[in-house]
């Protein structure tokens, strides 16, 4: 979780459901987590600087599918 938190440190993550995120990270590598964080971080800048659990989970699912 530290990898994701560090990569998303410029965004407001207080509303993230970290338990849901943790479940979505199972089986992903450090590099997958970084790519997911960067991908999801591109989404929220307009109109807000926060990130949703759904956006992050979606990016993590995309990484799982890329590995298939």
C-alpha positions as CSV (number, residue, x, y, z in Angstrom):
1,X,0.0,0.0,0.0
2,X,2.9,2.3,0.6
3,X,3.8,2.2,-3.1
4,X,0.4,3.5,-4.0
5,X,0.2,6.0,-1.3
6,X,3.6,7.4,-2.3
7,X,2.7,7.6,-5.9
8,X,-0.6,9.4,-5.1
9,X,0.9,11.7,-2.5
10,X,-0.1,14.9,-4.4
11,X,-3.7,13.8,-4.6
12,X,-6.4,13.9,-1.9
13,X,-6.7,10.2,-0.9
14,X,-8.5,10.6,2.4
15,X,-11.7,9.2,0.9
16,X,-10.1,6.0,-0.6
17,X,-11.3,2.7,0.8
18,X,-7.9,1.2,1.3
19,X,-9.3,-2.2,2.1
20,X,-10.9,-2.4,-1.3
21,X,-7.7,-1.2,-2.9
22,X,-5.7,-3.7,-1.0
23,X,-7.9,-6.6,-2.3
24,X,-7.4,-5.3,-5.9
25,X,-3.6,-5.3,-5.5
26,X,-3.3,-9.0,-4.8
27,X,-1.0,-10.7,-7.4
28,X,0.3,-7.4,-8.9
29,X,4.0,-6.5,-8.9
30,X,5.5,-3.3,-7.7
31,X,5.7,-2.1,-11.3
32,X,2.0,-2.9,-11.8
33,X,1.2,-0.8,-8.7
34,X,3.2,2.1,-9.9
35,X,1.6,2.0,-13.4
36,X,-1.9,1.7,-11.8
37,X,-1.3,4.7,-9.6
38,X,0.1,6.8,-12.4
39,X,-2.8,5.8,-14.7
40,X,-5.5,6.6,-12.1
41,X,-3.7,9.8,-11.1
42,X,-4.2,11.2,-14.6
43,X,-8.0,11.0,-14.3
44,X,-9.0,13.4,-11.5
45,X,-7.3,16.6,-12.1
46,X,-10.3,18.3,-13.6
47,X,-12.3,19.4,-11.7
48,X,-10.8,18.0,-8.5
49,X,-7.5,16.8,-7.2
50,X,-8.9,13.8,-5.4
51,X,-9.0,10.2,-6.5
52,X,-11.8,7.8,-6.1
53,X,-11.6,4.2,-5.0
54,X,-13.4,3.2,-8.2
55,X,-10.8,4.9,-10.4
56,X,-7.9,3.2,-8.6
57,X,-9.6,-0.2,-8.6
58,X,-10.3,0.2,-12.4
59,X,-6.6,0.9,-13.0
60,X,-5.6,-2.1,-10.9
61,X,-8.1,-4.3,-12.8
62,X,-6.5,-3.1,-16.1
63,X,-3.1,-4.2,-14.9
64,X,-4.5,-7.6,-14.0
65,X,-6.0,-7.9,-17.5
66,X,-2.7,-6.8,-19.0
67,X,-1.0,-9.7,-17.3
68,X,-3.4,-12.3,-18.7
